Amino acid sequence: MSKTIEARTYEEALTWLRDNGFDITEAPGTTARVFLRKYNVSAAIQKTPDDGVKIFAYPGCLIGSEISKLVNRGYQQFLKTSKTEVPATADHLKALQSFSEELKVGLGLPSLYNESLGTVSEAYQYDRVENRDQAIVDRPKRPWEVAGKKAAAAKKGRA
């Protein structure tokens, strides 16, 4: 059975977020755009022309003063900024999950089943899938492909 969710206006959302412990900072040089912070996680929202709310910068853990992007490398999730990349810990992921769920409630957005199971990355990058969309001749050689050719050449040289 589906649950009806009422979207909030920009002012209603800001009031709810303030009342529920979010730090709100006006974005410099813009109107109707704010940064939200809680649990050392941040996001930015802005007012839409119809007085609704839109997420401008998706939630990410703060590294320095920059909002990180969660990247899944297959074996580990990382928090990536323009300057650095650090492994995401369980505490990072819990904080990000809590922040995202509370933000959805505050903005009147639906909470999707797969997102409520755990932290969802914005990007998934597995080493064997990377560059798969390119033609075979244009793909960079994998370490095992290069090592295999060197080993075969060494065996030929010994004979």
Buried (B, 14 or more C-beta within 10 A) or exposed (E): EEEEEEEBBBEBBBEBBEEEEBEEEEBEEEEBBBBBBBBEBBBBBBBEEEEBBEBBBBBBBBBEEBBBBBBBBEEEBBBBBEEEBEEBEEEBBEBBBBBBBBBBBBBBBEEEEEBEEEBBBEEEEEEEEBEEEEEEEEEEEEEEEEEEEEEEEEEEEEE
